[in-house]
Amino acid sequence: MRTILIALLMTFASKVVALATEAGAQPNHAIINPPECYNNLTENVEFINSASDRQKFAAGMARRDGEGTPTVYRFNYQFAPSELQSFIDLHECAHHQVGDVDQPHPPRNSSEHLMNESIADCIAGLRFRDEYQKSETDFEKLITALRSDMEQIGFPEISVSSRISNITHCYTSYGPADIYIRNVIKQRASN
C-alpha cells in the first residue's frame, strides 16, 4: 500500500511539474536559419522573426507584405525545437510555392482551406525529409513537438491525428517535393 501511495504521489508531482513548465513556457530554443524559398513566380521569399508575449508556441504566416514582397512571418520560434521551426518554415514557404498567397483566402475550415493546408503540410514533410532531416529521429521529434503544440492550443484529437497521418503519408510515400509542387500547380491550372 505504501509503495502504491508513493508511486501515486510521484506521478502527481511529475504532472504538476509538467503543467507548471507548460504554463510558464520559457523560450529556450535557438532560432534556426530559414530555408531557401522561392514562390511560384520565382520571387525570393523573405523570412521575418517576431515575438509575442501573448502566445507561448511557435507559429508562422505566409503573405505578401505591404510592399508586395512575398514574406513568411515567424512568430515565437524560441518556444519550438529546431525540427518544428523547420517544418513551420517549410509549410509557410509551401503556400508561396503553390501560389496560395496570391489567391483569395478561402473561408476558414472550408474544404478549399483544409486542402491548401494539407498540401502545404505534404510539401513541408517532403522538404523536411529531403533537406532538413539529419537522423531518423528528427521526424519523430517533429511529430512529437507538433502534436504537443496542437494539443496545447486546443485542437481536437481527430484534427491532430488526421494532420499527423497526412504528413506521415506524404513523408513515407511520395517522391521529391519539386515534382509534387509542379503537379499541384498543373492540377490547379487545369481547373
C-alpha atoms as a printed R data frame, in Angstrom:
    type eleno elety resid chain resno       x      y       z
1   ATOM     1    CA   MET     A     1   0.000  0.000   0.000
2   ATOM     2    CA   ARG     A     2   2.806  2.378   0.896
3   ATOM     3    CA   THR     A     3   4.518  1.673  -2.460
4   ATOM     4    CA   ILE     A     4   1.314  2.477  -4.319
5   ATOM     5    CA   LEU     A     5   0.887  5.714  -2.363
6   ATOM     6    CA   ILE     A     6   4.483  6.778  -3.093
7   ATOM     7    CA   ALA     A     7   4.048  5.930  -6.783
8   ATOM     8    CA   LEU     A     8   0.839  7.968  -6.946
9   ATOM     9    CA   LEU     A     9   2.473 10.935  -5.213
10  ATOM    10    CA   MET     A    10   5.467 10.793  -7.566
11  ATOM    11    CA   THR     A    11   3.154 10.623 -10.595
12  ATOM    12    CA   PHE     A    12   1.123 13.550  -9.286
13  ATOM    13    CA   ALA     A    13   4.273 15.573  -8.583
14  ATOM    14    CA   SER     A    14   5.623 14.942 -12.087
15  ATOM    15    CA   LYS     A    15   2.284 16.041 -13.600
16  ATOM    16    CA   VAL     A    16   2.320 19.238 -11.516
17  ATOM    17    CA   VAL     A    17   5.888 19.995 -12.652
18  ATOM    18    CA   ALA     A    18   4.941 19.316 -16.284
19  ATOM    19    CA   LEU     A    19   1.884 21.581 -16.062
20  ATOM    20    CA   ALA     A    20   3.871 24.323 -14.340
21  ATOM    21    CA   THR     A    21   6.501 24.089 -17.074
22  ATOM    22    CA   GLU     A    22   3.840 24.331 -19.810
23  ATOM    23    CA   ALA     A    23   2.016 27.190 -18.114
24  ATOM    24    CA   GLY     A    24   5.210 29.187 -17.738
25  ATOM    25    CA   ALA     A    25   6.771 28.096 -21.006
26  ATOM    26    CA   GLN     A    26  10.171 29.650 -21.286
27  ATOM    27    CA   PRO     A    27  11.825 30.478 -24.600
28  ATOM    28    CA   ASN     A    28  14.789 28.132 -24.626
29  ATOM    29    CA   HIS     A    29  15.420 27.228 -28.259
30  ATOM    30    CA   ALA     A    30  17.838 28.889 -30.647
31  ATOM    31    CA   ILE     A    31  16.096 30.223 -33.736
32  ATOM    32    CA   ILE     A    32  17.305 28.398 -36.838
33  ATOM    33    CA   ASN     A    33  18.099 29.990 -40.177
34  ATOM    34    CA   PRO     A    34  15.197 29.858 -42.616
35  ATOM    35    CA   PRO     A    35  15.302 27.602 -45.669
36  ATOM    36    CA   GLU     A    36  15.717 28.791 -49.215
37  ATOM    37    CA   CYS     A    37  12.294 29.658 -50.577
38  ATOM    38    CA   TYR     A    38  11.031 30.952 -53.904
39  ATOM    39    CA   ASN     A    39   7.392 31.370 -54.769
40  ATOM    40    CA   ASN     A    40   5.609 30.102 -57.879
41  ATOM    41    CA   LEU     A    41   6.696 33.289 -59.702
42  ATOM    42    CA   THR     A    42  10.371 32.636 -58.775
43  ATOM    43    CA   GLU     A    43  10.432 35.593 -56.359
44  ATOM    44    CA   ASN     A    44  12.618 35.167 -53.280
45  ATOM    45    CA   VAL     A    45  10.545 34.802 -50.108
46  ATOM    46    CA   GLU     A    46  11.741 36.806 -47.092
47  ATOM    47    CA   PHE     A    47  11.521 35.482 -43.524
48  ATOM    48    CA   ILE     A    48  10.893 37.858 -40.620
49  ATOM    49    CA   ASN     A    49  11.197 36.881 -36.950
50  ATOM    50    CA   SER     A    50   8.693 38.258 -34.478
51  ATOM    51    CA   ALA     A    51   7.873 37.623 -30.825
52  ATOM    52    CA   SER     A    52   4.619 37.975 -28.943
53  ATOM    53    CA   ASP     A    53   4.045 37.996 -25.203
54  ATOM    54    CA   ARG     A    54   0.509 36.663 -25.709
55  ATOM    55    CA   GLN     A    55   1.293 33.214 -27.114
56  ATOM    56    CA   LYS     A    56   3.724 30.596 -25.878
57  ATOM    57    CA   PHE     A    57   4.041 28.482 -29.007
58  ATOM    58    CA   ALA     A    58   5.652 28.931 -32.406
59  ATOM    59    CA   ALA     A    59   3.592 29.827 -35.462
60  ATOM    60    CA   GLY     A    60   4.080 31.097 -38.987
61  ATOM    61    CA   MET     A    61   2.142 33.077 -41.553
62  ATOM    62    CA   ALA     A    62   2.671 33.377 -45.297
63  ATOM    63    CA   ARG     A    63   1.607 36.530 -47.104
64  ATOM    64    CA   ARG     A    64   2.856 39.463 -49.110
65  ATOM    65    CA   ASP     A    65   3.990 42.401 -47.015
66  ATOM    66    CA   GLY     A    66   2.743 45.963 -47.528
67  ATOM    67    CA   GLU     A    67   5.166 46.453 -50.413
68  ATOM    68    CA   GLY     A    68   4.179 43.216 -52.146
69  ATOM    69    CA   THR     A    69   7.232 41.192 -51.104
70  ATOM    70    CA   PRO     A    70   6.473 37.504 -50.502
71  ATOM    71    CA   THR     A    71   7.095 37.005 -46.796
72  ATOM    72    CA   VAL     A    72   6.916 34.388 -44.060
73  ATOM    73    CA   TYR     A    73   6.395 35.799 -40.593
74  ATOM    74    CA   ARG     A    74   7.959 33.592 -37.901
75  ATOM    75    CA   PHE     A    75   6.294 34.069 -34.509
76  ATOM    76    CA   ASN     A    76   7.849 32.898 -31.228
77  ATOM    77    CA   TYR     A    77  10.219 30.342 -32.718
78  ATOM    78    CA   GLN     A    78  12.173 30.430 -29.464
79  ATOM    79    CA   PHE     A    79   9.423 28.211 -27.992
80  ATOM    80    CA   ALA     A    80   9.890 25.391 -30.532
81  ATOM    81    CA   PRO     A    81  12.610 22.832 -31.159
82  ATOM    82    CA   SER     A    82  14.519 23.182 -34.424
83  ATOM    83    CA   GLU     A    83  12.568 20.355 -36.083
84  ATOM    84    CA   LEU     A    84   9.262 22.174 -35.596
85  ATOM    85    CA   GLN     A    85  10.758 25.530 -36.601
86  ATOM    86    CA   SER     A    86  11.971 23.960 -39.832
87  ATOM    87    CA   PHE     A    87   8.584 22.377 -40.537
88  ATOM    88    CA   ILE     A    88   6.712 25.647 -39.941
89  ATOM    89    CA   ASP     A    89   9.085 27.485 -42.301
90  ATOM    90    CA   LEU     A    90   8.674 24.816 -44.972
91  ATOM    91    CA   HIS     A    91   4.876 24.759 -44.537
92  ATOM    92    CA   GLU     A    92   4.586 28.539 -44.911
93  ATOM    93    CA   CYS     A    93   7.041 28.509 -47.824
94  ATOM    94    CA   ALA     A    94   4.825 25.894 -49.496
95  ATOM    95    CA   HIS     A    95   1.899 28.353 -49.506
96  ATOM    96    CA   HIS     A    96   4.136 30.672 -51.554
97  ATOM    97    CA   GLN     A    97   5.450 27.855 -53.767
98  ATOM    98    CA   VAL     A    98   1.994 26.770 -54.942
99  ATOM    99    CA   GLY     A    99   0.613 30.323 -55.195
100 ATOM   100    CA   ASP     A   100  -1.884 30.206 -52.300
101 ATOM   101    CA   VAL     A   101  -0.708 33.620 -51.106
102 ATOM   102    CA   ASP     A   102  -1.728 35.313 -54.358
103 ATOM   103    CA   GLN     A   103  -5.249 33.844 -54.357
104 ATOM   104    CA   PRO     A   104  -8.236 34.988 -52.302
105 ATOM   105    CA   HIS     A   105  -8.055 33.261 -48.926
106 ATOM   106    CA   PRO     A   106 -10.820 30.643 -48.717
107 ATOM   107    CA   PRO     A   107 -13.132 30.689 -45.687
108 ATOM   108    CA   ARG     A   108 -11.509 29.190 -42.590
109 ATOM   109    CA   ASN     A   109 -12.140 25.447 -42.259
110 ATOM   110    CA   SER     A   110 -13.783 25.259 -45.703
111 ATOM   111    CA   SER     A   111 -12.810 22.255 -47.823
112 ATOM   112    CA   GLU     A   112 -10.596 24.507 -50.000
113 ATOM   113    CA   HIS     A   113  -8.833 25.944 -46.928
114 ATOM   114    CA   LEU     A   114  -8.253 22.488 -45.449
115 ATOM   115    CA   MET     A   115  -6.950 21.212 -48.798
116 ATOM   116    CA   ASN     A   116  -4.484 24.128 -49.018
117 ATOM   117    CA   GLU     A   117  -3.261 23.307 -45.505
118 ATOM   118    CA   SER     A   118  -2.930 19.600 -46.314
119 ATOM   119    CA   ILE     A   119  -0.935 20.382 -49.463
120 ATOM   120    CA   ALA     A   120   1.368 22.757 -47.536
121 ATOM   121    CA   ASP     A   121   1.849 20.074 -44.856
122 ATOM   122    CA   CYS     A   122   2.679 17.490 -47.513
123 ATOM   123    CA   ILE     A   123   5.256 19.721 -49.197
124 ATOM   124    CA   ALA     A   124   6.752 20.613 -45.813
125 ATOM   125    CA   GLY     A   125   7.005 16.917 -44.910
126 ATOM   126    CA   LEU     A   126   8.755 16.119 -48.198
127 ATOM   127    CA   ARG     A   127  11.197 19.017 -47.898
128 ATOM   128    CA   PHE     A   128  11.839 18.187 -44.234
129 ATOM   129    CA   ARG     A   129  12.740 14.641 -45.272
130 ATOM   130    CA   ASP     A   130  14.906 15.653 -48.224
131 ATOM   131    CA   GLU     A   131  16.538 18.886 -47.000
132 ATOM   132    CA   TYR     A   132  16.451 19.116 -43.215
133 ATOM   133    CA   GLN     A   133  16.484 15.662 -41.673
134 ATOM   134    CA   LYS     A   134  19.827 14.700 -40.201
135 ATOM   135    CA   SER     A   135  18.833 11.457 -38.462
136 ATOM   136    CA   GLU     A   136  15.929  9.024 -38.304
137 ATOM   137    CA   THR     A   137  14.768 10.524 -35.031
138 ATOM   138    CA   ASP     A   138  14.291 14.042 -36.462
139 ATOM   139    CA   PHE     A   139  10.880 13.143 -37.931
140 ATOM   140    CA   GLU     A   140   9.786 11.603 -34.623
141 ATOM   141    CA   LYS     A   141  10.879 14.772 -32.793
142 ATOM   142    CA   LEU     A   142   8.909 16.872 -35.290
143 ATOM   143    CA   ILE     A   143   5.736 14.828 -34.861
144 ATOM   144    CA   THR     A   144   6.051 14.865 -31.054
145 ATOM   145    CA   ALA     A   145   6.501 18.664 -30.973
146 ATOM   146    CA   LEU     A   146   3.683 19.257 -33.471
147 ATOM   147    CA   ARG     A   147   1.290 17.026 -31.512
148 ATOM   148    CA   SER     A   148   2.199 18.757 -28.247
149 ATOM   149    CA   ASP     A   149   1.653 22.267 -29.642
150 ATOM   150    CA   MET     A   150  -1.618 21.361 -31.357
151 ATOM   151    CA   GLU     A   151  -2.933 19.792 -28.150
152 ATOM   152    CA   GLN     A   152  -1.784 22.795 -26.100
153 ATOM   153    CA   ILE     A   153  -3.602 25.138 -28.489
154 ATOM   154    CA   GLY     A   154  -6.756 23.042 -28.103
155 ATOM   155    CA   PHE     A   155  -7.171 21.206 -31.395
156 ATOM   156    CA   PRO     A   156  -9.434 18.151 -31.098
157 ATOM   157    CA   GLU     A   157  -7.700 14.759 -31.293
158 ATOM   158    CA   ILE     A   158  -9.295 13.986 -34.673
159 ATOM   159    CA   SER     A   159  -7.663 17.109 -36.151
160 ATOM   160    CA   VAL     A   160  -4.288 16.313 -34.598
161 ATOM   161    CA   SER     A   161  -4.241 12.673 -35.692
162 ATOM   162    CA   SER     A   162  -5.562 13.482 -39.177
163 ATOM   163    CA   ARG     A   163  -2.874 16.099 -39.743
164 ATOM   164    CA   ILE     A   164  -0.104 13.831 -38.492
165 ATOM   165    CA   SER     A   165  -1.430 10.977 -40.639
166 ATOM   166    CA   ASN     A   166  -1.345 13.199 -43.753
167 ATOM   167    CA   ILE     A   167   2.190 14.423 -43.044
168 ATOM   168    CA   THR     A   168   3.413 10.880 -42.338
169 ATOM   169    CA   HIS     A   169   1.790  9.522 -45.504
170 ATOM   170    CA   CYS     A   170   3.442 12.189 -47.649
171 ATOM   171    CA   TYR     A   171   6.785 11.755 -45.877
172 ATOM   172    CA   THR     A   172   6.817  7.981 -46.435
173 ATOM   173    CA   SER     A   173   5.021  7.645 -49.787
174 ATOM   174    CA   TYR     A   174   5.850 10.482 -52.172
175 ATOM   175    CA   GLY     A   175   8.882 11.458 -54.203
176 ATOM   176    CA   PRO     A   176  10.664 14.833 -54.262
177 ATOM   177    CA   ALA     A   177   8.811 17.996 -53.264
178 ATOM   178    CA   ASP     A   178   9.561 19.826 -56.518
179 ATOM   179    CA   ILE     A   179   7.642 17.186 -58.518
180 ATOM   180    CA   TYR     A   180   4.735 17.327 -56.056
181 ATOM   181    CA   ILE     A   181   4.677 21.148 -56.306
182 ATOM   182    CA   ARG     A   182   4.689 21.069 -60.119
183 ATOM   183    CA   ASN     A   183   1.791 18.597 -60.078
184 ATOM   184    CA   VAL     A   184  -0.243 20.789 -57.700
185 ATOM   185    CA   ILE     A   185   0.299 23.880 -59.868
186 ATOM   186    CA   LYS     A   186  -0.539 21.927 -63.038
187 ATOM   187    CA   GLN     A   187  -3.695 20.487 -61.444
188 ATOM   188    CA   ARG     A   188  -4.856 23.921 -60.304
189 ATOM   189    CA   ALA     A   189  -4.204 25.429 -63.732
190 ATOM   190    CA   SER     A   190  -6.411 22.780 -65.363
191 ATOM   191    CA   ASN     A   191  -9.387 23.570 -63.094
